[in-house]
């Protein structure tokens, strides 16, 4: 499936190739098979174009394809019946030509009136009305005149791009700079055919002959297109959560893409959307790629100087935006992220409610802006894509450049069905695990601890939405139990326990005597220590299966004991009403934020071996410190008001007390946000680094997943203490995906 690229044929491009005369006879077509195809593949309504083309948003595209097909048949004096049916279609749909709410193919205002003029040369009357035709030609001439007065590289490329509609462009030197090594112009059959007809260039002829050798009679709107199509299919599989079933095929495609990337292949480097997409995917999969090919687009002016910029290609900007998010610590990419975000926001604001522009693209833009990658959880993304992305009909999922096209094997019914079945199957496992965890809480009497918040749903959701595949069940359960227990312990140290009880709990963990009879100061201590002990032992036994060694000691001493001591220190600061320095607070607070028992044991259960030297390595510890520091800062920013009212220590309040630069509360919060962002970027960079990396990539990804959880939970408020996320929790764990039957056909 991943090897075969199924790109729809283009009646528009086939028509222009059909119009190419034979070098030996100007009265005969060079490619008669294209003329034959046009005669045989006219639609019942008289039009040419994609199947299921009657959607309003494609009217101008269909009119353009139909007019081009009519011209090709008229030029060779054949197909009178088809020509008349085509002219009737144009007359019936003539209002669409001037309807500004209908999406225009790129270059429509230049090419369509140019084709009408060509029809006049062929003594063919197009039934549009003289006023409409004259207005279109005047507008075309005015646009070309205005453009000639403001030179830009983008405009120059555009004039070559609409060559088939500007028949007065006589200078081959203006065109040849856009010729690819394969002989084409912009990898476009239509433009290349027009160029060969006008200039007789051998490279153009070579490309057209190779094209017809491959496709026989009907050509696509762009060729080659394999790289973009295959990368898009990988994105589709990943966005639906079923890429794990195609790991071998994906690696093969990315290996090939990487070879093309290293040698600067035109199919990648000259196609802006393909270049941005390749950069994003290669980087995410651990390939060593340079940002250099995208550097010209760090500023919007660099984009404006391209063909895509001149025609305001929103899709290319969207790919640049996504690429910029994938490597946030690169300063040039930060600039790129900034201007592309503003550009897309402006596009959305100008997207008229009455417009029938590409709804699929609009939804893609809305989702990219509303759900940034650093604060999106995979399973939520998969569900949203299933329900709001691929659910669009085939027409709405059609892309339009100079003409419309579809990639048939991207988001096909087979892929959709596989993704729906997978989502619902994984969800059934998640529901079973939630039921087990509910029983675990009751069996261990945790519901009897009235001081403790009951946050099982959030704790399990954060694991199920990121470590969602069935084989990660052990890691998911460990993650959820760690979240529940750290919440209980945090509340115990905050409000539930006396100093004697807190010290008693720490002593029991520090002693870790599994053979003796524990001495409990209270029933609360007994409940908490008992479930801690049993959970640590259970995790240790499971980890032994994965690691082939005992890690229980590390979980006890490094994970839990460090956490309990950090919490005791905070409790002592509060009871003594002492005010630590901000540095002392943060050095303790990143541990007391309590991610250790959630993330660290889970890394033993993900799969790859984690020798003790790796767990003790600077890189592993830095991953933990970065994500914990970021989380602590986000928590303290969002919880500042509540924690101040409760008299609890907080990074914001400490900064206000200690700093003497007269900064306002708002300025301090902004500086804290900036610091949290820098920690996130540093974490992301460390995760992406492959050279000299001691920690396996799968284990590093656990820290990235937690980073996304934290940025989601704290994006608007203290999500862990609010109820706003509950609908998201239910959608991932309890609500199966169902699609309309027509979406699967």
C-alpha positions as CSV (number, residue, x, y, z in Angstrom):
1,X,0.0,0.0,0.0
2,X,2.8,2.5,0.9
3,X,4.8,1.8,-2.3
4,X,2.0,2.5,-4.8
5,X,1.1,6.1,-5.4
6,X,-2.5,6.4,-6.7
7,X,-2.8,9.9,-8.1
8,X,-6.0,10.8,-10.0
9,X,-5.7,11.6,-13.7
10,X,-6.2,15.2,-14.8
11,X,-8.5,16.0,-17.7
12,X,-7.0,19.5,-17.7
13,X,-3.4,18.4,-18.1
14,X,-4.3,15.6,-20.5
15,X,-6.0,18.2,-22.7
16,X,-2.9,20.4,-22.9
17,X,-0.7,17.3,-23.7
18,X,-3.3,16.3,-26.3
19,X,-2.9,19.8,-28.0
20,X,0.8,19.2,-28.6
21,X,1.3,18.9,-32.4
22,X,3.6,16.3,-33.9
23,X,7.0,17.7,-34.9
24,X,6.5,16.1,-38.3
25,X,3.0,17.4,-38.9
26,X,1.4,20.4,-37.3
27,X,-2.0,19.0,-38.3
28,X,-1.7,15.9,-36.2
29,X,-1.4,15.3,-32.5
30,X,1.9,14.0,-31.1
31,X,-0.1,12.0,-28.5
32,X,-3.3,10.8,-30.2
33,X,-4.0,8.5,-27.3
34,X,-4.7,11.6,-25.2
35,X,-7.3,12.8,-27.7
36,X,-8.9,9.4,-27.7
37,X,-9.1,9.4,-23.9
38,X,-10.8,12.8,-24.0
39,X,-13.4,11.4,-26.4
40,X,-14.1,8.4,-24.1
41,X,-14.1,10.0,-20.7
42,X,-16.5,12.9,-20.8
43,X,-19.0,12.8,-18.0
44,X,-22.7,12.5,-18.6
45,X,-23.3,16.1,-17.8
46,X,-20.9,17.2,-20.6
47,X,-18.0,18.1,-18.3
48,X,-14.5,16.7,-17.9
49,X,-12.7,16.4,-14.5
50,X,-12.7,14.3,-11.4
51,X,-15.4,11.8,-10.7
52,X,-18.0,13.1,-8.2
53,X,-17.0,16.6,-9.3
54,X,-20.4,18.2,-9.0
55,X,-19.6,19.8,-5.6
56,X,-20.0,23.5,-5.7
57,X,-16.4,24.2,-4.6
58,X,-15.0,22.5,-7.7
59,X,-17.2,24.3,-10.3
60,X,-14.4,26.7,-11.6
61,X,-12.0,23.8,-11.7
62,X,-14.4,21.7,-13.7
63,X,-15.2,24.6,-16.0
64,X,-11.5,25.0,-16.6
65,X,-10.9,21.3,-17.3
66,X,-14.0,21.2,-19.6
67,X,-12.9,24.3,-21.6
68,X,-9.4,22.8,-22.1
69,X,-10.8,19.5,-23.2
70,X,-13.1,21.3,-25.7
71,X,-10.1,23.2,-27.1
72,X,-8.1,20.0,-27.6
73,X,-10.9,18.3,-29.5
74,X,-11.6,21.4,-31.6
75,X,-8.0,21.8,-32.5
76,X,-7.9,18.4,-34.1
77,X,-11.3,18.6,-35.6
78,X,-12.9,15.7,-33.8
79,X,-15.6,15.0,-31.2
80,X,-18.3,17.4,-32.3
81,X,-20.9,15.7,-30.1
82,X,-18.6,15.9,-27.1
83,X,-17.7,19.6,-27.8
84,X,-21.4,20.5,-28.0
85,X,-22.2,18.7,-24.7
86,X,-19.2,20.5,-23.1
87,X,-20.4,23.9,-24.3
88,X,-23.9,23.2,-22.9
89,X,-22.3,22.4,-19.5
90,X,-20.3,25.7,-19.6
91,X,-23.5,27.6,-20.5
92,X,-25.5,26.0,-17.7
93,X,-22.8,26.7,-15.1
94,X,-21.7,30.1,-16.5
95,X,-22.7,31.9,-13.2
96,X,-19.9,30.0,-11.4
97,X,-17.2,31.7,-13.5
98,X,-17.8,35.1,-11.7
99,X,-18.9,33.7,-8.3
100,X,-16.2,35.0,-5.9
101,X,-17.2,32.5,-3.2
102,X,-16.1,29.5,-5.2
103,X,-12.5,28.5,-4.9
104,X,-10.3,29.4,-7.9
105,X,-7.7,27.0,-9.2
106,X,-4.2,28.7,-9.2
107,X,-3.9,31.0,-12.1
108,X,-7.5,30.8,-13.1
109,X,-7.9,34.6,-13.7
110,X,-5.0,34.4,-16.3
111,X,-5.5,30.9,-17.8
112,X,-9.3,30.8,-18.3
113,X,-9.5,34.1,-20.3
114,X,-6.4,32.9,-22.2
115,X,-8.3,29.8,-23.2
116,X,-11.3,31.8,-24.3
117,X,-9.0,33.8,-26.6
118,X,-7.6,30.6,-28.0
119,X,-11.2,29.4,-28.6
120,X,-11.7,32.5,-30.7
121,X,-8.7,31.7,-32.8
122,X,-10.3,28.3,-33.4
123,X,-13.6,30.0,-34.4
124,X,-15.3,28.5,-31.4
125,X,-17.8,30.6,-29.5
126,X,-17.9,30.0,-25.7
127,X,-21.4,30.6,-24.3
128,X,-20.5,33.0,-21.5
129,X,-21.8,36.3,-22.7
130,X,-19.6,39.0,-24.2
131,X,-19.7,41.2,-21.1
132,X,-18.4,38.5,-18.8
133,X,-15.7,37.5,-21.3
134,X,-14.6,41.1,-21.9
135,X,-14.5,41.8,-18.1
136,X,-12.4,38.7,-17.6
137,X,-9.9,39.7,-20.3
138,X,-9.7,43.3,-19.0
139,X,-9.1,42.0,-15.5
140,X,-6.4,39.6,-16.8
141,X,-4.7,42.4,-18.7
142,X,-4.8,44.8,-15.8
143,X,-3.4,42.1,-13.4
144,X,-0.5,41.4,-15.8
145,X,0.2,45.1,-16.2
146,X,0.1,45.8,-12.5
147,X,2.4,42.8,-11.9
148,X,4.9,44.0,-14.4
149,X,5.3,47.2,-12.5
150,X,6.3,45.5,-9.2
151,X,9.0,42.9,-10.0
152,X,9.5,40.0,-7.7
153,X,10.9,36.5,-8.0
154,X,7.4,35.2,-7.1
155,X,5.8,37.1,-9.9
156,X,8.4,35.9,-12.4
157,X,7.8,32.3,-11.4
158,X,4.0,32.8,-11.6
159,X,4.2,34.1,-15.2
160,X,6.0,30.9,-16.2
161,X,3.5,28.8,-14.1
162,X,0.5,30.2,-16.1
163,X,2.3,29.9,-19.4
164,X,-0.6,28.1,-21.1
165,X,-2.8,31.2,-20.5
166,X,-0.2,33.9,-21.4
167,X,0.5,33.0,-25.0
168,X,2.3,36.3,-25.6
169,X,5.3,35.2,-23.3
170,X,8.0,34.8,-26.0
171,X,11.3,34.8,-24.0
172,X,12.5,31.3,-23.4
173,X,15.2,32.7,-21.1
174,X,12.4,33.7,-18.7
175,X,11.1,30.2,-18.7
176,X,14.1,27.9,-18.8
177,X,15.2,28.8,-15.2
178,X,12.2,26.9,-14.0
179,X,13.0,23.8,-16.0
180,X,13.7,20.7,-13.9
181,X,16.4,18.1,-14.6
182,X,13.6,15.8,-15.9
183,X,12.8,18.4,-18.6
184,X,9.6,19.6,-17.1
185,X,8.4,23.0,-15.9
186,X,7.3,22.7,-12.3
187,X,6.8,19.0,-12.8
188,X,3.5,20.0,-14.6
189,X,2.4,18.2,-17.8
190,X,0.2,21.2,-18.8
191,X,2.9,23.8,-18.5
192,X,5.5,21.6,-20.1
193,X,3.1,20.8,-23.0
194,X,2.4,24.5,-23.6
195,X,6.2,25.3,-23.4
196,X,7.1,22.6,-26.0
197,X,4.3,23.7,-28.3
198,X,5.6,27.3,-28.1
199,X,9.4,26.8,-27.9
200,X,10.0,23.2,-29.2
201,X,12.4,22.5,-26.3
202,X,14.0,19.0,-26.4
203,X,13.9,18.7,-22.6
204,X,10.2,19.3,-22.6
205,X,9.7,16.7,-25.3
206,X,11.7,14.2,-23.3
207,X,9.6,14.7,-20.2
208,X,6.3,14.4,-22.1
209,X,7.4,11.2,-23.9
210,X,8.4,9.7,-20.6
211,X,5.1,10.8,-19.0
212,X,3.1,9.1,-21.7
213,X,5.3,6.0,-21.6
214,X,4.3,5.6,-17.9
215,X,0.6,6.7,-18.0
216,X,-0.2,5.7,-21.6
217,X,-3.2,8.0,-22.2
218,X,-4.3,10.2,-19.3
219,X,-1.7,12.1,-17.2
220,X,-1.8,13.5,-13.6
221,X,-1.6,17.2,-12.8
222,X,1.9,16.8,-11.4
223,X,4.6,14.3,-11.9
224,X,6.7,13.1,-10.3
225,X,4.8,13.2,-7.0
226,X,5.9,10.0,-5.3
227,X,7.8,11.6,-2.5
228,X,5.1,13.9,-1.3
229,X,2.4,11.2,-1.7
230,X,4.3,8.6,0.3
231,X,5.2,11.1,3.0
232,X,1.6,12.2,3.2
233,X,0.5,8.6,3.6
234,X,2.9,8.2,6.5
235,X,1.4,11.3,8.1
236,X,-2.1,9.9,7.6
237,X,-1.1,6.6,9.2
238,X,0.5,8.4,12.1
239,X,-2.4,10.9,12.6
240,X,-4.8,7.9,12.8
241,X,-2.6,5.9,15.2
242,X,-2.0,2.9,13.0
243,X,1.5,3.6,11.9
244,X,2.8,0.9,14.2
245,X,1.4,-1.7,11.8
246,X,3.6,-0.4,9.0
247,X,6.9,0.2,10.7
248,X,9.0,-1.7,8.1
249,X,7.4,0.1,5.1
250,X,7.6,3.5,6.8
251,X,11.3,3.0,7.5
252,X,12.0,2.0,3.9
253,X,10.2,5.1,2.6
254,X,12.0,7.4,5.1
255,X,15.4,5.8,4.3
256,X,14.8,6.6,0.6
257,X,13.6,10.1,1.4
258,X,16.7,10.7,3.5
259,X,19.0,9.7,0.6
260,X,17.1,12.2,-1.6
261,X,17.4,14.8,1.1
262,X,21.2,14.4,1.4
263,X,21.7,14.8,-2.3
264,X,19.3,17.8,-2.6
265,X,16.9,16.0,-4.9
266,X,14.6,18.4,-6.8
267,X,11.5,16.5,-6.0
268,X,12.1,17.4,-2.3
269,X,14.0,20.6,-2.3
270,X,12.1,22.5,-5.1
271,X,8.7,21.6,-3.7
272,X,8.1,23.7,-0.6
273,X,5.4,21.6,1.0
274,X,7.4,18.4,0.3
275,X,10.5,19.9,1.8
276,X,8.8,21.0,5.0
277,X,7.0,17.7,5.3
278,X,10.2,15.7,4.8
279,X,12.1,17.8,7.3
280,X,9.4,17.2,9.9
281,X,9.1,13.5,9.4
282,X,12.8,12.8,9.1
283,X,13.5,14.8,12.3
284,X,10.8,13.0,14.2
285,X,12.1,9.6,13.2
286,X,15.7,10.3,14.3
287,X,17.4,11.2,11.0
288,X,20.2,13.8,11.1
289,X,18.7,16.6,9.0
290,X,19.8,20.2,8.6
291,X,17.4,23.1,8.6
292,X,19.3,24.7,5.7
293,X,16.8,24.0,2.9
294,X,14.1,25.8,4.9
295,X,16.2,28.7,6.0
296,X,15.0,31.0,3.2
297,X,11.5,30.8,4.8
298,X,12.4,32.0,8.3
299,X,10.9,35.3,7.3
300,X,7.7,35.8,5.4
301,X,9.6,37.8,2.8
302,X,11.4,34.6,1.8
303,X,8.1,32.9,1.2
304,X,6.7,35.8,-0.7
305,X,9.5,35.5,-3.2
306,X,8.3,32.0,-4.2
307,X,5.6,30.8,-6.5
308,X,3.7,29.4,-3.5
309,X,3.9,32.8,-1.8
310,X,2.8,34.7,-4.9
311,X,-0.4,32.5,-5.3
312,X,-0.9,32.5,-1.5
313,X,-0.7,28.8,-1.1
314,X,-2.2,28.2,2.4
315,X,-1.3,24.5,2.3
316,X,2.4,25.3,1.9
317,X,2.2,27.7,4.8
318,X,0.5,25.1,6.9
319,X,3.4,22.6,6.2
320,X,5.9,25.3,7.1
321,X,4.1,26.0,10.4
322,X,4.1,22.3,11.3
323,X,7.8,22.0,10.4
324,X,8.6,25.0,12.6
325,X,6.9,23.4,15.6
326,X,8.9,20.2,15.2
327,X,12.2,21.9,16.1
328,X,11.4,24.8,18.4
329,X,14.8,25.6,19.8
330,X,16.2,26.7,16.4
331,X,15.9,30.5,16.3
332,X,15.1,30.7,12.6
333,X,12.4,28.2,13.0
334,X,10.9,30.3,15.9
335,X,10.6,33.2,13.4
336,X,9.1,30.8,10.9
337,X,6.6,29.5,13.4
338,X,5.6,33.1,14.3
339,X,4.9,34.4,10.9
340,X,3.2,31.2,9.6
341,X,0.9,31.2,12.7
342,X,0.0,34.9,12.0
343,X,-0.5,34.1,8.3
344,X,-2.8,31.2,9.0
345,X,-4.8,33.1,11.6
346,X,-5.3,35.9,9.0
347,X,-6.4,33.3,6.5
348,X,-9.0,31.9,8.8
349,X,-10.3,35.4,9.6
350,X,-10.8,36.0,5.9
351,X,-12.4,32.6,5.2
352,X,-15.8,33.9,4.4
353,X,-18.7,31.9,5.9
354,X,-20.4,31.9,2.5
355,X,-17.2,30.6,0.9
356,X,-17.1,27.1,-0.5
357,X,-13.4,26.9,-0.4
358,X,-11.7,23.7,0.6
359,X,-13.4,22.8,3.9
360,X,-10.9,20.0,4.6
361,X,-8.0,22.5,4.4
362,X,-9.9,24.9,6.6
363,X,-10.3,22.2,9.2
364,X,-6.6,21.3,9.0
365,X,-5.7,24.9,9.7
366,X,-8.1,25.3,12.6
367,X,-6.8,22.1,14.2
368,X,-3.2,23.1,13.7
369,X,-3.8,26.4,15.5
370,X,-6.1,25.1,18.2
371,X,-4.1,22.0,19.1
372,X,-0.4,22.8,18.9
373,X,1.8,19.6,18.8
374,X,3.5,20.4,22.1
375,X,0.1,20.2,23.9
376,X,-1.7,17.5,22.0
377,X,-2.1,13.9,23.1
378,X,-1.9,11.3,20.4
379,X,-5.2,9.4,21.1
380,X,-7.2,12.7,21.2
381,X,-5.6,13.7,17.9
382,X,-6.4,10.3,16.4
383,X,-10.1,10.6,17.4
384,X,-10.4,14.1,16.1
385,X,-8.8,13.2,12.8
386,X,-11.2,10.3,12.4
387,X,-14.3,12.3,13.2
388,X,-13.4,15.7,11.7
389,X,-10.7,15.0,9.1
390,X,-11.1,12.0,7.0
391,X,-14.8,12.0,7.5
392,X,-15.1,14.6,4.8
393,X,-16.3,13.3,1.5
394,X,-13.9,12.5,-1.2
395,X,-14.7,15.8,-2.9
396,X,-14.1,17.8,0.2
397,X,-10.8,16.0,0.7
398,X,-9.8,16.9,-2.9
399,X,-6.9,19.4,-3.2
400,X,-6.8,22.1,-5.8
401,X,-3.7,23.7,-7.3
402,X,-4.0,24.6,-10.9
403,X,-6.6,21.8,-11.1
404,X,-8.0,19.4,-8.7
405,X,-6.5,16.0,-7.8
406,X,-6.9,13.2,-5.3
407,X,-4.5,10.8,-3.8
408,X,-6.7,7.7,-3.7
409,X,-4.8,5.7,-1.2
410,X,-4.5,8.5,1.4
411,X,-7.4,8.2,3.8
412,X,-9.0,5.5,1.7
413,X,-11.9,3.5,3.1
414,X,-9.6,0.6,3.9
415,X,-7.3,2.9,6.0
416,X,-10.3,4.5,7.7
417,X,-11.8,1.1,8.7
418,X,-8.5,-0.1,10.0
419,X,-8.1,3.0,12.1
420,X,-11.7,2.9,13.5
421,X,-11.3,-0.8,14.4
422,X,-7.9,-0.1,16.0
423,X,-9.2,2.8,18.0
424,X,-12.2,0.9,19.3
425,X,-10.2,-2.2,20.1
426,X,-7.6,-0.2,22.1
427,X,-10.3,1.6,23.8
428,X,-11.9,-1.7,24.9
429,X,-8.6,-2.6,26.5
430,X,-8.4,0.8,28.2
431,X,-11.9,0.4,29.7
432,X,-10.9,-3.0,31.1
433,X,-7.8,-1.5,32.6
434,X,-9.8,1.3,34.2
435,X,-12.1,-1.2,35.8
436,X,-9.1,-3.0,37.2
437,X,-7.7,0.2,38.6
438,X,-11.1,1.1,40.1
439,X,-11.0,-2.3,41.9
440,X,-7.3,-1.7,42.9
441,X,-8.3,1.6,44.7
442,X,-11.1,-0.2,46.6
443,X,-8.9,-3.2,47.5
444,X,-6.2,-0.9,48.8
445,X,-8.7,1.3,50.7
446,X,-7.6,4.5,49.0
447,X,-11.1,5.8,48.9
448,X,-11.1,5.8,52.7
449,X,-8.5,8.6,52.6
450,X,-10.9,11.5,52.7
451,X,-8.2,14.1,52.5
452,X,-7.0,12.8,49.1
453,X,-8.2,14.0,45.7
454,X,-9.7,11.2,43.6
455,X,-7.9,11.7,40.2
456,X,-7.8,8.2,38.7
457,X,-9.5,9.2,35.5
458,X,-7.0,12.0,34.8
459,X,-4.0,9.8,35.8
460,X,-5.1,6.9,33.6
461,X,-6.1,9.2,30.7
462,X,-2.7,10.8,30.6
463,X,-1.2,7.4,30.0
464,X,-3.9,5.9,27.8
465,X,-3.9,9.0,25.5
466,X,-0.1,8.7,24.9
467,X,1.0,5.1,25.7
468,X,-2.2,3.8,23.9
469,X,-1.1,0.6,22.1
470,X,-2.1,-2.8,23.6
471,X,1.5,-3.9,24.2
472,X,2.2,-1.0,26.5
473,X,-0.4,-2.1,29.1
474,X,2.2,-2.6,31.8
475,X,3.7,0.9,31.3
476,X,0.2,2.4,31.2
477,X,-0.9,0.7,34.4
478,X,2.3,1.8,36.2
479,X,1.9,5.3,34.9
480,X,-1.7,5.5,36.2
481,X,-0.9,4.0,39.6
482,X,2.1,6.3,40.0
483,X,-0.2,9.3,39.3
484,X,-2.8,8.1,41.8
485,X,-0.3,7.4,44.5
486,X,1.7,10.7,44.1
487,X,-1.6,12.6,44.4
488,X,-2.5,10.7,47.6
489,X,1.0,11.3,49.1
490,X,1.0,15.0,48.0
491,X,-2.3,15.5,49.8
492,X,-1.1,13.6,52.8
493,X,1.9,15.8,53.1
494,X,-0.1,19.0,52.4
495,X,-3.2,18.5,54.7
496,X,-3.7,14.9,55.7
497,X,-0.8,14.0,57.9
498,X,1.0,15.2,61.1
499,X,4.7,15.6,61.1
500,X,5.1,12.3,63.0
501,X,3.0,10.5,60.4
502,X,5.1,12.0,57.5
503,X,8.3,11.0,59.2
504,X,6.9,7.5,59.9
505,X,6.1,7.0,56.3
506,X,9.5,8.1,55.2
507,X,11.2,5.9,57.7
508,X,9.2,2.9,56.5
509,X,10.2,3.5,52.9
510,X,13.8,4.2,53.8
511,X,14.1,1.0,55.9
512,X,12.3,-1.1,53.3
513,X,12.0,-4.1,55.6
514,X,9.8,-6.7,53.8
515,X,10.3,-9.4,56.5
516,X,9.7,-7.4,59.7
517,X,6.5,-6.1,61.2
518,X,6.0,-2.5,60.3
519,X,5.3,0.0,63.0
520,X,2.6,2.4,61.8
521,X,1.8,5.7,63.6
522,X,-1.7,5.7,62.1
523,X,-4.1,3.9,59.9
524,X,-3.5,6.4,57.2
525,X,0.2,5.6,57.2
526,X,-0.6,1.9,57.0
527,X,-2.9,2.3,54.0
528,X,-0.4,4.5,52.2
529,X,2.7,2.4,52.9
530,X,1.0,-0.9,52.2
531,X,-0.2,0.2,48.7
532,X,3.2,1.9,48.0
533,X,5.0,-1.3,48.9
534,X,2.8,-3.6,46.9
535,X,2.8,-1.3,43.9
536,X,6.6,-0.9,43.9
537,X,7.0,-4.7,44.2
538,X,4.5,-5.4,41.4
539,X,6.3,-2.8,39.1
540,X,9.7,-4.3,40.0
541,X,8.5,-7.8,39.1
542,X,7.2,-6.7,35.7
543,X,10.3,-4.6,35.0
544,X,12.4,-7.7,35.7
545,X,10.7,-9.4,32.7
546,X,11.7,-6.4,30.4
547,X,15.1,-5.6,31.9
548,X,16.4,-8.9,33.0
549,X,17.5,-7.4,36.3
550,X,16.0,-6.1,39.5
551,X,15.2,-2.4,39.5
552,X,13.1,-2.4,42.7
553,X,15.9,-0.8,44.7
554,X,16.1,2.1,42.2
555,X,12.3,2.7,42.3
556,X,12.4,2.7,46.1
557,X,15.4,4.8,46.8
558,X,15.8,7.1,43.8
559,X,12.1,7.5,42.8
560,X,10.0,7.3,45.9
561,X,12.3,8.1,48.8
562,X,13.6,11.3,47.0
563,X,10.0,12.4,46.4
564,X,8.9,11.9,50.1
565,X,12.0,13.7,51.4
566,X,11.3,16.7,49.1
567,X,7.7,16.8,50.2
568,X,8.7,16.7,53.8
569,X,11.1,19.6,53.2
570,X,8.2,21.7,51.7
571,X,6.0,20.7,54.6
572,X,8.7,21.9,57.1
573,X,9.0,25.2,55.2
574,X,5.3,25.7,55.5
575,X,5.0,24.8,59.2
576,X,8.1,26.9,60.1
577,X,6.7,29.7,57.9
578,X,10.2,30.0,56.4
579,X,10.8,31.5,53.0
580,X,13.5,29.6,50.9
581,X,15.4,31.3,48.1
582,X,13.9,30.8,44.7
583,X,16.9,28.6,43.8
584,X,16.5,26.3,46.8
585,X,12.8,26.1,46.2
586,X,13.2,25.1,42.5
587,X,15.9,22.6,43.3
588,X,13.5,20.8,45.7
589,X,10.3,21.6,43.8
590,X,11.1,19.8,40.6
591,X,11.3,16.6,42.6
592,X,8.3,17.4,44.8
593,X,6.3,18.0,41.6
594,X,6.1,14.2,41.7
595,X,6.7,13.1,38.1
596,X,9.3,10.6,39.2
597,X,7.0,7.7,40.2
598,X,4.9,8.3,37.1
599,X,7.5,8.5,34.3
600,X,10.6,6.8,35.6
601,X,9.2,3.3,36.4
602,X,7.3,3.4,33.1
603,X,10.5,3.7,31.1
604,X,11.5,0.2,32.4
605,X,8.2,-1.2,31.0
606,X,8.3,0.3,27.5
607,X,10.6,-2.3,26.0
608,X,14.2,-1.3,25.4
609,X,16.9,-2.3,28.0
610,X,17.8,0.4,30.5
611,X,21.1,-0.6,32.2
612,X,21.8,1.0,35.5
613,X,24.6,3.1,33.9
614,X,22.0,4.7,31.6
615,X,19.6,5.4,34.4
616,X,22.5,7.0,36.3
617,X,23.6,8.9,33.2
618,X,23.6,12.7,33.0
619,X,21.2,12.6,30.0
620,X,18.5,10.5,31.8
621,X,18.6,12.7,34.8
622,X,18.5,15.8,32.7
623,X,15.4,14.6,30.8
624,X,13.7,14.1,34.2
625,X,14.8,17.4,35.6
626,X,13.8,19.4,32.5
627,X,10.3,18.0,32.2
628,X,9.8,18.3,36.0
629,X,11.0,21.9,36.1
630,X,8.8,22.8,33.2
631,X,5.8,21.2,34.9
632,X,6.5,22.8,38.2
633,X,6.7,26.2,36.6
634,X,3.4,25.7,34.7
635,X,1.7,24.4,37.8
636,X,2.9,27.4,39.9
637,X,1.8,29.9,37.3
638,X,-1.7,28.5,37.0
639,X,-2.0,27.7,40.7
640,X,-0.6,31.0,42.0
641,X,-3.8,32.5,43.3
642,X,-5.2,29.3,44.9
643,X,-1.9,28.3,46.5
644,X,-1.2,31.9,47.7
645,X,-4.7,31.8,49.4
646,X,-3.8,28.5,51.0
647,X,-0.4,29.8,52.2
648,X,1.5,27.3,50.1
649,X,5.0,28.1,48.6
650,X,5.0,29.0,45.0
651,X,7.6,30.0,42.5
652,X,5.7,33.2,41.5
653,X,5.2,34.4,45.1
654,X,8.8,33.6,46.0
655,X,10.0,35.6,42.9
656,X,7.9,38.5,44.1
657,X,9.3,38.4,47.6
658,X,13.0,38.0,46.6
659,X,13.4,40.0,43.4
660,X,14.0,43.7,43.9
661,X,13.6,44.8,40.3
662,X,10.1,46.1,41.0
663,X,8.6,43.8,38.4
664,X,4.8,43.5,38.4
665,X,3.0,40.2,39.1
666,X,2.1,40.0,35.4
667,X,5.7,40.6,34.3
668,X,7.0,37.9,36.7
669,X,4.4,35.4,35.4
670,X,5.4,36.2,31.8
671,X,9.1,35.6,32.7
672,X,8.1,32.3,34.3
673,X,6.2,31.3,31.2
674,X,9.2,32.1,29.1
675,X,11.4,30.0,31.4
676,X,9.0,27.1,31.2
677,X,9.0,27.4,27.4
678,X,12.8,27.3,27.3
679,X,12.8,24.2,29.4
680,X,10.3,22.6,27.0
681,X,12.5,23.5,24.0
682,X,15.6,22.2,25.7
683,X,13.8,18.9,26.5
684,X,12.6,18.6,22.9
685,X,16.1,19.2,21.6
686,X,17.5,16.5,24.0
687,X,14.9,14.0,22.9
688,X,15.6,14.6,19.2
689,X,19.4,14.2,19.6
690,X,20.6,10.9,18.3
691,X,24.4,11.2,18.2
692,X,25.9,10.2,21.5
693,X,22.5,9.5,23.0
694,X,22.7,6.9,25.8
695,X,18.9,6.7,26.5
696,X,16.9,4.7,23.9
697,X,14.6,6.9,21.8
698,X,11.4,5.0,23.0
699,X,12.3,5.8,26.6
700,X,13.1,9.4,25.8
701,X,9.7,9.7,24.1
702,X,8.1,9.0,27.5
703,X,9.4,12.3,28.8
704,X,8.1,14.0,25.6
705,X,4.7,12.5,26.2
706,X,4.6,13.8,29.8
707,X,5.6,17.2,28.5
708,X,2.6,17.2,26.2
709,X,0.3,16.1,29.1
710,X,1.6,19.0,31.2
711,X,1.2,21.6,28.5
712,X,-2.4,20.4,27.8
713,X,-3.3,20.2,31.5
714,X,-1.9,23.7,32.3
715,X,-2.6,25.4,29.0
716,X,-5.5,27.5,30.3
717,X,-5.7,26.7,34.0
718,X,-4.7,24.1,36.6
719,X,-6.3,21.4,34.5
720,X,-5.5,18.7,37.1
721,X,-7.8,20.4,39.7
722,X,-10.5,21.5,37.2
723,X,-13.2,19.4,35.5
724,X,-12.9,20.9,32.0
725,X,-10.8,18.0,30.8
726,X,-13.4,15.3,31.7
727,X,-15.1,15.4,28.3
728,X,-11.7,14.7,26.7
729,X,-11.1,11.8,29.2
730,X,-14.5,10.2,28.3
731,X,-13.9,10.6,24.5
732,X,-10.6,8.6,24.8
733,X,-11.6,5.9,27.3
734,X,-15.3,5.4,27.0
735,X,-16.8,6.7,23.7
736,X,-16.2,4.4,20.7
737,X,-15.7,6.0,17.2
738,X,-18.5,5.4,14.7
739,X,-18.5,6.7,11.2
740,X,-21.3,7.2,8.7
741,X,-21.5,4.3,6.2
742,X,-20.7,6.7,3.3
743,X,-17.4,7.6,4.9
744,X,-16.3,4.0,4.5
745,X,-17.4,3.6,0.9
